[in-house]
């Protein structure tokens, strides 16, 4: 599950990074036509890293908001109360970010009966 979440983060970061790097290269070459390739490479690496960190932080904030507002609930009804599960409301704002946070942190939400989920 964590692999799926990281693949989503990487795919989004790479896609946005390509667009930003293309724009940066175009604008930078308009200013200085002898722009070293290393500058574009450094910009691309920094942007990719910052985008992935930003996306993970945004997912964490979206989950905290959804939990606080009651969009995320815990149910004991699976297999006669032997398992617990998280339910995310369909009308939850930024639902995909909440799901992404859960995928990125599956062990934080592994719940046993009678134990509350761990707070982070």
Beta strands, then each sheet from edge to edge (+ up, - down):
strand 1: 72-78
strand 2: 83-88
sheet 1: 1+ 2-
end
